[in-house]
Amino acid sequence: MRIVIDTNIIASALFFGGKPYQLLRYVMESRVDVVASKEIVDEYEEIVLRLQRKYPAINSRIPLQDIISKFEIIRVNSEIHISRDPADDKFISCALDGKCLYIVSGDSDLLDIESYEGIEILTVSDFLNRFE
């Protein structure tokens, strides 16, 4: 099963645990295939660095580079313009070009779209319920 994971899920998993962390455990166990673009990976790195500065006492549970090493990094050619927040369109474009079934997000701008071209946009809880 191929998915795209929004940055807020990665950040929550690394710094706060819970269901986002459970999803990353599945990724690390190669039970879920994650697709990302360079632009998405750059955003992950920027946000994780910002959170490390903000919460220096919290150590991320899994090093970001270990997680990214499990991802398939693709070149995205599609330019989708559908989200209220244009910065979120890169996740939809990546999922489309990566032939993904799902985008996992906690972002209401993406979640309100619900689906695009057969790609469902789900919360981490909804995704885990379907996956398990």
Backbone as XML, in Angstrom:
<?xml version="1.0"?>
<chain id="A" units="angstrom">
  <residue number="1" name="MET">
    <atom name="N" x="0.852" y="-1.168" z="0.000"/>
    <atom name="CA" x="0.000" y="0.000" z="0.000"/>
    <atom name="C" x="0.900" y="1.232" z="0.000"/>
  </residue>
  <residue number="2" name="ARG">
    <atom name="N" x="0.668" y="2.112" z="-0.945"/>
    <atom name="CA" x="1.487" y="3.323" z="-1.107"/>
    <atom name="C" x="0.738" y="4.526" z="-0.545"/>
  </residue>
  <residue number="3" name="ILE">
    <atom name="N" x="1.449" y="5.305" z="0.283"/>
    <atom name="CA" x="0.844" y="6.486" z="0.898"/>
    <atom name="C" x="1.824" y="7.653" z="0.858"/>
  </residue>
  <residue number="4" name="VAL">
    <atom name="N" x="1.270" y="8.843" z="1.058"/>
    <atom name="CA" x="2.047" y="10.051" z="1.302"/>
    <atom name="C" x="1.698" y="10.495" z="2.723"/>
  </residue>
  <residue number="5" name="ILE">
    <atom name="N" x="2.708" y="10.897" z="3.484"/>
    <atom name="CA" x="2.488" y="11.339" z="4.862"/>
    <atom name="C" x="2.760" y="12.843" z="4.949"/>
  </residue>
  <residue number="6" name="ASP">
    <atom name="N" x="1.773" y="13.568" z="5.457"/>
    <atom name="CA" x="1.904" y="15.010" z="5.632"/>
    <atom name="C" x="2.914" y="15.306" z="6.741"/>
  </residue>
  <residue number="7" name="THR">
    <atom name="N" x="3.509" y="16.470" z="6.667"/>
    <atom name="CA" x="4.550" y="16.880" z="7.612"/>
    <atom name="C" x="4.066" y="16.873" z="9.053"/>
  </residue>
  <residue number="8" name="ASN">
    <atom name="N" x="2.825" y="17.258" z="9.288"/>
    <atom name="CA" x="2.347" y="17.310" z="10.673"/>
    <atom name="C" x="2.320" y="15.929" z="11.323"/>
  </residue>
  <residue number="9" name="ILE">
    <atom name="N" x="2.129" y="14.893" z="10.542"/>
    <atom name="CA" x="2.146" y="13.520" z="11.076"/>
    <atom name="C" x="3.573" y="13.130" z="11.438"/>
  </residue>
  <residue number="10" name="ILE">
    <atom name="N" x="4.521" y="13.460" z="10.572"/>
    <atom name="CA" x="5.925" y="13.160" z="10.857"/>
    <atom name="C" x="6.357" y="13.875" z="12.137"/>
  </residue>
  <residue number="11" name="ALA">
    <atom name="N" x="6.066" y="15.162" z="12.229"/>
    <atom name="CA" x="6.463" y="15.945" z="13.407"/>
    <atom name="C" x="5.819" y="15.399" z="14.679"/>
  </residue>
  <residue number="12" name="SER">
    <atom name="N" x="4.538" y="15.098" z="14.624"/>
    <atom name="CA" x="3.852" y="14.558" z="15.798"/>
    <atom name="C" x="4.450" y="13.220" z="16.223"/>
  </residue>
  <residue number="13" name="ALA">
    <atom name="N" x="4.745" y="12.375" z="15.251"/>
    <atom name="CA" x="5.318" y="11.067" z="15.559"/>
    <atom name="C" x="6.668" y="11.202" z="16.242"/>
  </residue>
  <residue number="14" name="LEU">
    <atom name="N" x="7.511" y="12.056" z="15.705"/>
    <atom name="CA" x="8.869" y="12.176" z="16.217"/>
    <atom name="C" x="8.943" y="12.832" z="17.586"/>
  </residue>
  <residue number="15" name="PHE">
    <atom name="N" x="8.062" y="13.782" z="17.850"/>
    <atom name="CA" x="8.185" y="14.541" z="19.085"/>
    <atom name="C" x="7.143" y="14.210" z="20.140"/>
  </residue>
  <residue number="16" name="PHE">
    <atom name="N" x="6.018" y="13.631" z="19.732"/>
    <atom name="CA" x="4.945" y="13.449" z="20.698"/>
    <atom name="C" x="4.393" y="12.024" z="20.767"/>
  </residue>
  <residue number="17" name="GLY">
    <atom name="N" x="4.705" y="11.181" z="19.784"/>
    <atom name="CA" x="4.295" y="9.775" z="19.842"/>
    <atom name="C" x="2.877" y="9.536" z="19.366"/>
  </residue>
  <residue number="18" name="GLY">
    <atom name="N" x="2.164" y="8.687" z="20.088"/>
    <atom name="CA" x="0.774" y="8.374" z="19.779"/>
    <atom name="C" x="0.592" y="7.630" z="18.469"/>
  </residue>
  <residue number="19" name="LYS">
    <atom name="N" x="-0.558" y="7.823" z="17.869"/>
    <atom name="CA" x="-0.884" y="7.129" z="16.619"/>
    <atom name="C" x="0.052" y="7.498" z="15.466"/>
  </residue>
  <residue number="20" name="PRO">
    <atom name="N" x="0.484" y="8.759" z="15.357"/>
    <atom name="CA" x="1.468" y="9.049" z="14.307"/>
    <atom name="C" x="2.739" y="8.203" z="14.458"/>
  </residue>
  <residue number="21" name="TYR">
    <atom name="N" x="3.178" y="7.994" z="15.685"/>
    <atom name="CA" x="4.359" y="7.157" z="15.927"/>
    <atom name="C" x="4.091" y="5.708" z="15.521"/>
  </residue>
  <residue number="22" name="GLN">
    <atom name="N" x="2.888" y="5.242" z="15.802"/>
    <atom name="CA" x="2.504" y="3.883" z="15.400"/>
    <atom name="C" x="2.605" y="3.737" z="13.879"/>
  </residue>
  <residue number="23" name="LEU">
    <atom name="N" x="2.146" y="4.740" z="13.156"/>
    <atom name="CA" x="2.257" y="4.702" z="11.690"/>
    <atom name="C" x="3.729" y="4.626" z="11.271"/>
  </residue>
  <residue number="24" name="LEU">
    <atom name="N" x="4.584" y="5.428" z="11.894"/>
    <atom name="CA" x="6.003" y="5.384" z="11.541"/>
    <atom name="C" x="6.643" y="4.049" z="11.884"/>
  </residue>
  <residue number="25" name="ARG">
    <atom name="N" x="6.178" y="3.398" z="12.917"/>
    <atom name="CA" x="6.684" y="2.045" z="13.230"/>
    <atom name="C" x="6.362" y="1.096" z="12.067"/>
  </residue>
  <residue number="26" name="TYR">
    <atom name="N" x="5.161" y="1.210" z="11.519"/>
    <atom name="CA" x="4.799" y="0.377" z="10.361"/>
    <atom name="C" x="5.692" y="0.691" z="9.167"/>
  </residue>
  <residue number="27" name="VAL">
    <atom name="N" x="6.016" y="1.959" z="9.001"/>
    <atom name="CA" x="6.916" y="2.354" z="7.915"/>
    <atom name="C" x="8.290" y="1.729" z="8.137"/>
  </residue>
  <residue number="28" name="MET">
    <atom name="N" x="8.800" y="1.835" z="9.350"/>
    <atom name="CA" x="10.127" y="1.298" z="9.652"/>
    <atom name="C" x="10.165" y="-0.228" z="9.523"/>
  </residue>
  <residue number="29" name="GLU">
    <atom name="N" x="9.034" y="-0.879" z="9.733"/>
    <atom name="CA" x="8.930" y="-2.333" z="9.585"/>
    <atom name="C" x="8.618" y="-2.732" z="8.142"/>
  </residue>
  <residue number="30" name="SER">
    <atom name="N" x="8.584" y="-1.763" z="7.236"/>
    <atom name="CA" x="8.284" y="-1.977" z="5.810"/>
    <atom name="C" x="6.907" y="-2.596" z="5.588"/>
  </residue>
  <residue number="31" name="ARG">
    <atom name="N" x="5.964" y="-2.248" z="6.459"/>
    <atom name="CA" x="4.592" y="-2.724" z="6.301"/>
    <atom name="C" x="3.753" y="-1.751" z="5.484"/>
  </residue>
  <residue number="32" name="VAL">
    <atom name="N" x="4.256" y="-0.523" z="5.331"/>
    <atom name="CA" x="3.592" y="0.519" z="4.549"/>
    <atom name="C" x="4.660" y="1.160" z="3.675"/>
  </residue>
  <residue number="33" name="ASP">
    <atom name="N" x="4.336" y="1.395" z="2.413"/>
    <atom name="CA" x="5.255" y="2.060" z="1.491"/>
    <atom name="C" x="4.903" y="3.541" z="1.411"/>
  </residue>
  <residue number="34" name="VAL">
    <atom name="N" x="5.901" y="4.378" z="1.669"/>
    <atom name="CA" x="5.680" y="5.823" z="1.666"/>
    <atom name="C" x="6.410" y="6.433" z="0.478"/>
  </residue>
  <residue number="35" name="VAL">
    <atom name="N" x="5.715" y="7.324" z="-0.189"/>
    <atom name="CA" x="6.258" y="8.052" z="-1.326"/>
    <atom name="C" x="6.382" y="9.516" z="-0.913"/>
  </residue>
  <residue number="36" name="ALA">
    <atom name="N" x="7.482" y="10.141" z="-1.303"/>
    <atom name="CA" x="7.682" y="11.568" z="-1.030"/>
    <atom name="C" x="8.464" y="12.184" z="-2.176"/>
  </residue>
  <residue number="37" name="SER">
    <atom name="N" x="8.401" y="13.479" z="-2.259"/>
    <atom name="CA" x="9.207" y="14.228" z="-3.232"/>
    <atom name="C" x="10.318" y="14.946" z="-2.470"/>
  </residue>
  <residue number="38" name="LYS">
    <atom name="N" x="11.282" y="15.469" z="-3.197"/>
    <atom name="CA" x="12.350" y="16.239" z="-2.558"/>
    <atom name="C" x="11.763" y="17.440" z="-1.816"/>
  </residue>
  <residue number="39" name="GLU">
    <atom name="N" x="10.780" y="18.074" z="-2.403"/>
    <atom name="CA" x="10.147" y="19.230" z="-1.769"/>
    <atom name="C" x="9.503" y="18.854" z="-0.432"/>
  </residue>
  <residue number="40" name="ILE">
    <atom name="N" x="8.873" y="17.687" z="-0.378"/>
    <atom name="CA" x="8.254" y="17.222" z="0.867"/>
    <atom name="C" x="9.330" y="16.902" z="1.901"/>
  </residue>
  <residue number="41" name="VAL">
    <atom name="N" x="10.374" y="16.200" z="1.484"/>
    <atom name="CA" x="11.468" y="15.867" z="2.403"/>
    <atom name="C" x="12.105" y="17.142" z="2.945"/>
  </residue>
  <residue number="42" name="ASP">
    <atom name="N" x="12.299" y="18.138" z="2.096"/>
    <atom name="CA" x="12.855" y="19.417" z="2.556"/>
    <atom name="C" x="11.964" y="20.040" z="3.630"/>
  </residue>
  <residue number="43" name="GLU">
    <atom name="N" x="10.654" y="19.951" z="3.450"/>
    <atom name="CA" x="9.738" y="20.501" z="4.449"/>
    <atom name="C" x="9.834" y="19.716" z="5.750"/>
  </residue>
  <residue number="44" name="TYR">
    <atom name="N" x="9.897" y="18.382" z="5.671"/>
    <atom name="CA" x="10.081" y="17.564" z="6.879"/>
    <atom name="C" x="11.312" y="18.046" z="7.647"/>
  </residue>
  <residue number="45" name="GLU">
    <atom name="N" x="12.428" y="18.177" z="6.940"/>
    <atom name="CA" x="13.689" y="18.549" z="7.585"/>
    <atom name="C" x="13.603" y="19.923" z="8.234"/>
  </residue>
  <residue number="46" name="GLU">
    <atom name="N" x="12.983" y="20.866" z="7.540"/>
    <atom name="CA" x="12.837" y="22.221" z="8.077"/>
    <atom name="C" x="11.994" y="22.227" z="9.350"/>
  </residue>
  <residue number="47" name="ILE">
    <atom name="N" x="10.882" y="21.530" z="9.324"/>
    <atom name="CA" x="9.974" y="21.521" z="10.478"/>
    <atom name="C" x="10.602" y="20.776" z="11.654"/>
  </residue>
  <residue number="48" name="VAL">
    <atom name="N" x="11.249" y="19.659" z="11.396"/>
    <atom name="CA" x="11.887" y="18.900" z="12.482"/>
    <atom name="C" x="12.994" y="19.732" z="13.116"/>
  </residue>
  <residue number="49" name="LEU">
    <atom name="N" x="13.775" y="20.424" z="12.317"/>
    <atom name="CA" x="14.824" y="21.283" z="12.852"/>
    <atom name="C" x="14.220" y="22.395" z="13.721"/>
  </residue>
  <residue number="50" name="ARG">
    <atom name="N" x="13.155" y="22.984" z="13.241"/>
    <atom name="CA" x="12.475" y="24.040" z="14.012"/>
    <atom name="C" x="11.967" y="23.497" z="15.348"/>
  </residue>
  <residue number="51" name="LEU">
    <atom name="N" x="11.395" y="22.290" z="15.336"/>
    <atom name="CA" x="10.888" y="21.702" z="16.577"/>
    <atom name="C" x="12.016" y="21.306" z="17.524"/>
  </residue>
  <residue number="52" name="GLN">
    <atom name="N" x="13.140" y="20.866" z="16.974"/>
    <atom name="CA" x="14.289" y="20.532" z="17.824"/>
    <atom name="C" x="14.788" y="21.772" z="18.561"/>
  </residue>
  <residue number="53" name="ARG">
    <atom name="N" x="14.752" y="22.898" z="17.891"/>
    <atom name="CA" x="15.161" y="24.152" z="18.533"/>
    <atom name="C" x="14.143" y="24.594" z="19.590"/>
  </residue>
  <residue number="54" name="LYS">
    <atom name="N" x="12.869" y="24.389" z="19.287"/>
    <atom name="CA" x="11.811" y="24.813" z="20.200"/>
    <atom name="C" x="11.709" y="23.900" z="21.419"/>
  </residue>
  <residue number="55" name="TYR">
    <atom name="N" x="11.921" y="22.603" z="21.221"/>
    <atom name="CA" x="11.799" y="21.607" z="22.295"/>
    <atom name="C" x="13.107" y="20.826" z="22.440"/>
  </residue>
  <residue number="56" name="PRO">
    <atom name="N" x="14.173" y="21.478" z="22.878"/>
    <atom name="CA" x="15.467" y="20.789" z="22.928"/>
    <atom name="C" x="15.501" y="19.607" z="23.901"/>
  </residue>
  <residue number="57" name="ALA">
    <atom name="N" x="14.618" y="19.587" z="24.875"/>
    <atom name="CA" x="14.604" y="18.488" z="25.845"/>
    <atom name="C" x="13.962" y="17.221" z="25.290"/>
  </residue>
  <residue number="58" name="ILE">
    <atom name="N" x="13.223" y="17.362" z="24.194"/>
    <atom name="CA" x="12.547" y="16.202" z="23.609"/>
    <atom name="C" x="13.420" y="15.642" z="22.496"/>
  </residue>
  <residue number="59" name="ASN">
    <atom name="N" x="13.811" y="14.399" z="22.648"/>
    <atom name="CA" x="14.573" y="13.729" z="21.595"/>
    <atom name="C" x="13.600" y="13.012" z="20.679"/>
  </residue>
  <residue number="60" name="SER">
    <atom name="N" x="13.793" y="13.189" z="19.378"/>
    <atom name="CA" x="12.903" y="12.493" z="18.455"/>
    <atom name="C" x="13.086" y="10.990" z="18.630"/>
  </residue>
  <residue number="61" name="ARG">
    <atom name="N" x="12.008" y="10.272" z="18.489"/>
    <atom name="CA" x="11.964" y="8.837" z="18.780"/>
    <atom name="C" x="12.732" y="8.003" z="17.753"/>
  </residue>
  <residue number="62" name="ILE">
    <atom name="N" x="12.720" y="8.448" z="16.521"/>
    <atom name="CA" x="13.446" y="7.778" z="15.439"/>
    <atom name="C" x="14.132" y="8.900" z="14.652"/>
  </residue>
  <residue number="63" name="PRO">
    <atom name="N" x="15.412" y="8.771" z="14.335"/>
    <atom name="CA" x="16.046" y="9.825" z="13.538"/>
    <atom name="C" x="15.331" y="10.021" z="12.192"/>
  </residue>
  <residue number="64" name="LEU">
    <atom name="N" x="15.107" y="11.269" z="11.828"/>
    <atom name="CA" x="14.394" y="11.578" z="10.588"/>
    <atom name="C" x="15.059" y="10.916" z="9.387"/>
  </residue>
  <residue number="65" name="GLN">
    <atom name="N" x="16.369" y="10.925" z="9.328"/>
    <atom name="CA" x="17.056" y="10.332" z="8.174"/>
    <atom name="C" x="16.786" y="8.827" z="8.064"/>
  </residue>
  <residue number="66" name="ASP">
    <atom name="N" x="16.620" y="8.147" z="9.196"/>
    <atom name="CA" x="16.273" y="6.719" z="9.161"/>
    <atom name="C" x="14.891" y="6.512" z="8.548"/>
  </residue>
  <residue number="67" name="ILE">
    <atom name="N" x="13.995" y="7.413" z="8.879"/>
    <atom name="CA" x="12.632" y="7.327" z="8.329"/>
    <atom name="C" x="12.662" y="7.596" z="6.830"/>
  </residue>
  <residue number="68" name="ILE">
    <atom name="N" x="13.305" y="8.676" z="6.444"/>
    <atom name="CA" x="13.356" y="9.052" z="5.029"/>
    <atom name="C" x="14.019" y="7.960" z="4.195"/>
  </residue>
  <residue number="69" name="SER">
    <atom name="N" x="14.965" y="7.249" z="4.771"/>
    <atom name="CA" x="15.643" y="6.176" z="4.024"/>
    <atom name="C" x="14.676" y="5.065" z="3.628"/>
  </residue>
  <residue number="70" name="LYS">
    <atom name="N" x="13.537" y="4.988" z="4.295"/>
    <atom name="CA" x="12.520" y="3.981" z="3.967"/>
    <atom name="C" x="11.560" y="4.454" z="2.865"/>
  </residue>
  <residue number="71" name="PHE">
    <atom name="N" x="11.615" y="5.740" z="2.528"/>
    <atom name="CA" x="10.686" y="6.310" z="1.562"/>
    <atom name="C" x="11.193" y="6.125" z="0.133"/>
  </residue>
  <residue number="72" name="GLU">
    <atom name="N" x="10.262" y="6.064" z="-0.783"/>
    <atom name="CA" x="10.601" y="6.152" z="-2.200"/>
    <atom name="C" x="10.499" y="7.627" z="-2.580"/>
  </residue>
  <residue number="73" name="ILE">
    <atom name="N" x="11.607" y="8.211" z="-2.967"/>
    <atom name="CA" x="11.619" y="9.617" z="-3.354"/>
    <atom name="C" x="11.412" y="9.684" z="-4.865"/>
  </residue>
  <residue number="74" name="ILE">
    <atom name="N" x="10.361" y="10.390" z="-5.265"/>
    <atom name="CA" x="10.013" y="10.460" z="-6.686"/>
    <atom name="C" x="10.124" y="11.890" z="-7.194"/>
  </residue>
  <residue number="75" name="ARG">
    <atom name="N" x="10.213" y="12.004" z="-8.491"/>
    <atom name="CA" x="10.127" y="13.311" z="-9.152"/>
    <atom name="C" x="8.650" y="13.552" z="-9.457"/>
  </residue>
  <residue number="76" name="VAL">
    <atom name="N" x="8.164" y="14.690" z="-9.062"/>
    <atom name="CA" x="6.759" y="15.033" z="-9.261"/>
    <atom name="C" x="6.638" y="15.941" z="-10.476"/>
  </residue>
  <residue number="77" name="ASN">
    <atom name="N" x="5.755" y="15.549" z="-11.388"/>
    <atom name="CA" x="5.516" y="16.343" z="-12.591"/>
    <atom name="C" x="4.156" y="17.045" z="-12.567"/>
  </residue>
  <residue number="78" name="SER">
    <atom name="N" x="3.211" y="16.482" z="-11.839"/>
    <atom name="CA" x="1.869" y="17.075" z="-11.768"/>
    <atom name="C" x="1.896" y="18.359" z="-10.966"/>
  </residue>
  <residue number="79" name="GLU">
    <atom name="N" x="1.078" y="19.295" z="-11.370"/>
    <atom name="CA" x="0.919" y="20.541" z="-10.618"/>
    <atom name="C" x="-0.555" y="20.699" z="-10.290"/>
  </residue>
  <residue number="80" name="ILE">
    <atom name="N" x="-0.915" y="20.235" z="-9.122"/>
    <atom name="CA" x="-2.295" y="20.287" z="-8.664"/>
    <atom name="C" x="-2.517" y="21.601" z="-7.916"/>
  </residue>
  <residue number="81" name="HIS">
    <atom name="N" x="-3.644" y="22.222" z="-8.138"/>
    <atom name="CA" x="-3.994" y="23.462" z="-7.444"/>
    <atom name="C" x="-5.424" y="23.314" z="-6.933"/>
  </residue>
  <residue number="82" name="ILE">
    <atom name="N" x="-5.567" y="22.654" z="-5.778"/>
    <atom name="CA" x="-6.901" y="22.365" z="-5.270"/>
    <atom name="C" x="-7.088" y="22.775" z="-3.808"/>
  </residue>
  <residue number="83" name="SER">
    <atom name="N" x="-6.016" y="22.770" z="-3.020"/>
    <atom name="CA" x="-6.124" y="23.034" z="-1.591"/>
    <atom name="C" x="-6.297" y="24.524" z="-1.303"/>
  </residue>
  <residue number="84" name="ARG">
    <atom name="N" x="-6.989" y="24.816" z="-0.194"/>
    <atom name="CA" x="-7.090" y="26.211" z="0.270"/>
    <atom name="C" x="-5.706" y="26.765" z="0.577"/>
  </residue>
  <residue number="85" name="ASP">
    <atom name="N" x="-4.815" y="25.885" z="1.029"/>
    <atom name="CA" x="-3.433" y="26.279" z="1.319"/>
    <atom name="C" x="-2.560" y="25.744" z="0.192"/>
  </residue>
  <residue number="86" name="PRO">
    <atom name="N" x="-2.094" y="26.600" z="-0.696"/>
    <atom name="CA" x="-1.297" y="26.135" z="-1.840"/>
    <atom name="C" x="-0.075" y="25.299" z="-1.449"/>
  </residue>
  <residue number="87" name="ALA">
    <atom name="N" x="0.442" y="25.484" z="-0.238"/>
    <atom name="CA" x="1.596" y="24.695" z="0.210"/>
    <atom name="C" x="1.241" y="23.220" z="0.377"/>
  </residue>
  <residue number="88" name="ASP">
    <atom name="N" x="-0.045" y="22.908" z="0.490"/>
    <atom name="CA" x="-0.477" y="21.513" z="0.653"/>
    <atom name="C" x="-0.643" y="20.776" z="-0.676"/>
  </residue>
  <residue number="89" name="ASP">
    <atom name="N" x="-0.681" y="21.508" z="-1.764"/>
    <atom name="CA" x="-0.876" y="20.872" z="-3.069"/>
    <atom name="C" x="0.246" y="19.890" z="-3.413"/>
  </residue>
  <residue number="90" name="LYS">
    <atom name="N" x="1.440" y="20.113" z="-2.871"/>
    <atom name="CA" x="2.564" y="19.213" z="-3.179"/>
    <atom name="C" x="2.283" y="17.784" z="-2.703"/>
  </residue>
  <residue number="91" name="PHE">
    <atom name="N" x="1.513" y="17.615" z="-1.635"/>
    <atom name="CA" x="1.200" y="16.276" z="-1.141"/>
    <atom name="C" x="0.250" y="15.554" z="-2.098"/>
  </residue>
  <residue number="92" name="ILE">
    <atom name="N" x="-0.691" y="16.292" z="-2.645"/>
    <atom name="CA" x="-1.632" y="15.704" z="-3.605"/>
    <atom name="C" x="-0.905" y="15.378" z="-4.904"/>
  </residue>
  <residue number="93" name="SER">
    <atom name="N" x="-0.077" y="16.292" z="-5.377"/>
    <atom name="CA" x="0.700" y="16.038" z="-6.600"/>
    <atom name="C" x="1.581" y="14.804" z="-6.440"/>
  </residue>
  <residue number="94" name="CYS">
    <atom name="N" x="2.235" y="14.685" z="-5.303"/>
    <atom name="CA" x="3.108" y="13.537" z="-5.038"/>
    <atom name="C" x="2.302" y="12.244" z="-5.000"/>
  </residue>
  <residue number="95" name="ALA">
    <atom name="N" x="1.170" y="12.266" z="-4.331"/>
    <atom name="CA" x="0.332" y="11.059" z="-4.254"/>
    <atom name="C" x="-0.165" y="10.652" z="-5.635"/>
  </residue>
  <residue number="96" name="LEU">
    <atom name="N" x="-0.523" y="11.621" z="-6.447"/>
    <atom name="CA" x="-0.996" y="11.331" z="-7.804"/>
    <atom name="C" x="0.121" y="10.714" z="-8.641"/>
  </residue>
  <residue number="97" name="ASP">
    <atom name="N" x="1.267" y="11.355" z="-8.683"/>
    <atom name="CA" x="2.379" y="10.846" z="-9.495"/>
    <atom name="C" x="2.968" y="9.562" z="-8.917"/>
  </residue>
  <residue number="98" name="GLY">
    <atom name="N" x="2.861" y="9.395" z="-7.595"/>
    <atom name="CA" x="3.386" y="8.196" z="-6.951"/>
    <atom name="C" x="2.407" y="7.034" z="-6.924"/>
  </residue>
  <residue number="99" name="LYS">
    <atom name="N" x="1.243" y="7.237" z="-7.540"/>
    <atom name="CA" x="0.212" y="6.207" z="-7.602"/>
    <atom name="C" x="-0.138" y="5.671" z="-6.205"/>
  </residue>
  <residue number="100" name="CYS">
    <atom name="N" x="-0.397" y="6.615" z="-5.307"/>
    <atom name="CA" x="-0.720" y="6.279" z="-3.921"/>
    <atom name="C" x="-2.228" y="6.145" z="-3.735"/>
  </residue>
  <residue number="101" name="LEU">
    <atom name="N" x="-2.593" y="5.372" z="-2.723"/>
    <atom name="CA" x="-3.999" y="5.212" z="-2.374"/>
    <atom name="C" x="-4.462" y="6.249" z="-1.356"/>
  </residue>
  <residue number="102" name="TYR">
    <atom name="N" x="-3.505" y="6.693" z="-0.503"/>
    <atom name="CA" x="-3.881" y="7.565" z="0.601"/>
    <atom name="C" x="-2.856" y="8.672" z="0.826"/>
  </residue>
  <residue number="103" name="ILE">
    <atom name="N" x="-3.375" y="9.778" z="1.366"/>
    <atom name="CA" x="-2.554" y="10.810" z="1.994"/>
    <atom name="C" x="-2.986" y="10.802" z="3.452"/>
  </residue>
  <residue number="104" name="VAL">
    <atom name="N" x="-2.021" y="10.696" z="4.358"/>
    <atom name="CA" x="-2.322" y="10.701" z="5.789"/>
    <atom name="C" x="-1.935" y="12.065" z="6.332"/>
  </residue>
  <residue number="105" name="SER">
    <atom name="N" x="-2.904" y="12.747" z="6.934"/>
    <atom name="CA" x="-2.693" y="14.139" z="7.338"/>
    <atom name="C" x="-3.520" y="14.474" z="8.566"/>
  </residue>
  <residue number="106" name="GLY">
    <atom name="N" x="-3.097" y="15.521" z="9.245"/>
    <atom name="CA" x="-3.885" y="16.107" z="10.318"/>
    <atom name="C" x="-4.295" y="17.524" z="9.966"/>
  </residue>
  <residue number="107" name="ASP">
    <atom name="N" x="-4.072" y="17.916" z="8.742"/>
    <atom name="CA" x="-4.303" y="19.277" z="8.258"/>
    <atom name="C" x="-5.715" y="19.390" z="7.688"/>
  </residue>
  <residue number="108" name="SER">
    <atom name="N" x="-6.520" y="20.276" z="8.276"/>
    <atom name="CA" x="-7.911" y="20.411" z="7.825"/>
    <atom name="C" x="-8.005" y="20.869" z="6.374"/>
  </residue>
  <residue number="109" name="ASP">
    <atom name="N" x="-7.018" y="21.632" z="5.897"/>
    <atom name="CA" x="-7.057" y="22.057" z="4.493"/>
    <atom name="C" x="-6.999" y="20.850" z="3.555"/>
  </residue>
  <residue number="110" name="LEU">
    <atom name="N" x="-6.234" y="19.843" z="3.914"/>
    <atom name="CA" x="-6.190" y="18.617" z="3.108"/>
    <atom name="C" x="-7.377" y="17.712" z="3.421"/>
  </residue>
  <residue number="111" name="LEU">
    <atom name="N" x="-7.662" y="17.523" z="4.696"/>
    <atom name="CA" x="-8.738" y="16.606" z="5.091"/>
    <atom name="C" x="-10.091" y="17.023" z="4.520"/>
  </residue>
  <residue number="112" name="ASP">
    <atom name="N" x="-10.338" y="18.318" z="4.404"/>
    <atom name="CA" x="-11.609" y="18.790" z="3.855"/>
    <atom name="C" x="-11.783" y="18.421" z="2.383"/>
  </residue>
  <residue number="113" name="ILE">
    <atom name="N" x="-10.694" y="18.175" z="1.685"/>
    <atom name="CA" x="-10.784" y="17.757" z="0.282"/>
    <atom name="C" x="-11.345" y="16.337" z="0.201"/>
  </residue>
  <residue number="114" name="GLU">
    <atom name="N" x="-11.017" y="15.502" z="1.170"/>
    <atom name="CA" x="-11.483" y="14.114" z="1.322"/>
    <atom name="C" x="-10.882" y="13.154" z="0.304"/>
  </residue>
  <residue number="115" name="SER">
    <atom name="N" x="-10.928" y="13.487" z="-0.971"/>
    <atom name="CA" x="-10.324" y="12.608" z="-1.978"/>
    <atom name="C" x="-10.060" y="13.410" z="-3.250"/>
  </residue>
  <residue number="116" name="TYR">
    <atom name="N" x="-9.124" y="12.877" z="-4.021"/>
    <atom name="CA" x="-8.790" y="13.502" z="-5.304"/>
    <atom name="C" x="-8.317" y="12.401" z="-6.241"/>
  </residue>
  <residue number="117" name="GLU">
    <atom name="N" x="-9.007" y="12.250" z="-7.362"/>
    <atom name="CA" x="-8.625" y="11.264" z="-8.382"/>
    <atom name="C" x="-8.405" y="9.873" z="-7.774"/>
  </residue>
  <residue number="118" name="GLY">
    <atom name="N" x="-9.279" y="9.494" z="-6.849"/>
    <atom name="CA" x="-9.196" y="8.166" z="-6.242"/>
    <atom name="C" x="-8.242" y="8.061" z="-5.063"/>
  </residue>
  <residue number="119" name="ILE">
    <atom name="N" x="-7.571" y="9.145" z="-4.714"/>
    <atom name="CA" x="-6.664" y="9.161" z="-3.568"/>
    <atom name="C" x="-7.448" y="9.693" z="-2.371"/>
  </residue>
  <residue number="120" name="GLU">
    <atom name="N" x="-7.580" y="8.876" z="-1.327"/>
    <atom name="CA" x="-8.308" y="9.311" z="-0.141"/>
    <atom name="C" x="-7.370" y="10.048" z="0.809"/>
  </residue>
  <residue number="121" name="ILE">
    <atom name="N" x="-7.893" y="11.076" z="1.435"/>
    <atom name="CA" x="-7.125" y="11.863" z="2.401"/>
    <atom name="C" x="-7.723" y="11.578" z="3.772"/>
  </residue>
  <residue number="122" name="LEU">
    <atom name="N" x="-6.919" y="10.944" z="4.629"/>
    <atom name="CA" x="-7.406" y="10.434" z="5.908"/>
    <atom name="C" x="-6.576" y="10.944" z="7.075"/>
  </residue>
  <residue number="123" name="THR">
    <atom name="N" x="-7.210" y="10.986" z="8.250"/>
    <atom name="CA" x="-6.457" y="11.208" z="9.478"/>
    <atom name="C" x="-5.646" y="9.953" z="9.762"/>
  </residue>
  <residue number="124" name="VAL">
    <atom name="N" x="-4.667" y="10.074" z="10.636"/>
    <atom name="CA" x="-3.855" y="8.912" z="10.983"/>
    <atom name="C" x="-4.727" y="7.846" z="11.648"/>
  </residue>
  <residue number="125" name="SER">
    <atom name="N" x="-5.683" y="8.246" z="12.471"/>
    <atom name="CA" x="-6.587" y="7.276" z="13.123"/>
    <atom name="C" x="-7.403" y="6.514" z="12.091"/>
  </residue>
  <residue number="126" name="ASP">
    <atom name="N" x="-7.981" y="7.234" z="11.125"/>
    <atom name="CA" x="-8.774" y="6.579" z="10.090"/>
    <atom name="C" x="-7.915" y="5.645" z="9.249"/>
  </residue>
  <residue number="127" name="PHE">
    <atom name="N" x="-6.711" y="6.081" z="8.926"/>
    <atom name="CA" x="-5.816" y="5.227" z="8.149"/>
    <atom name="C" x="-5.471" y="3.959" z="8.922"/>
  </residue>
  <residue number="128" name="LEU">
    <atom name="N" x="-5.103" y="4.100" z="10.188"/>
    <atom name="CA" x="-4.737" y="2.921" z="10.989"/>
    <atom name="C" x="-5.916" y="1.973" z="11.140"/>
  </residue>
  <residue number="129" name="ASN">
    <atom name="N" x="-7.132" y="2.501" z="11.288"/>
    <atom name="CA" x="-8.315" y="1.640" z="11.368"/>
    <atom name="C" x="-8.488" y="0.825" z="10.109"/>
  </residue>
  <residue number="130" name="ARG">
    <atom name="N" x="-8.255" y="1.402" z="8.957"/>
    <atom name="CA" x="-8.363" y="0.676" z="7.695"/>
    <atom name="C" x="-7.216" y="-0.304" z="7.515"/>
  </residue>
  <residue number="131" name="PHE">
    <atom name="N" x="-6.023" y="0.132" z="7.901"/>
    <atom name="CA" x="-4.829" y="-0.674" z="7.715"/>
    <atom name="C" x="-4.856" y="-1.932" z="8.583"/>
  </residue>
  <residue number="132" name="GLU">
    <atom name="N" x="-5.309" y="-1.753" z="9.804"/>
    <atom name="CA" x="-5.286" y="-2.865" z="10.739"/>
    <atom name="C" x="-6.489" y="-3.737" z="10.526"/>
  </residue>
</chain>
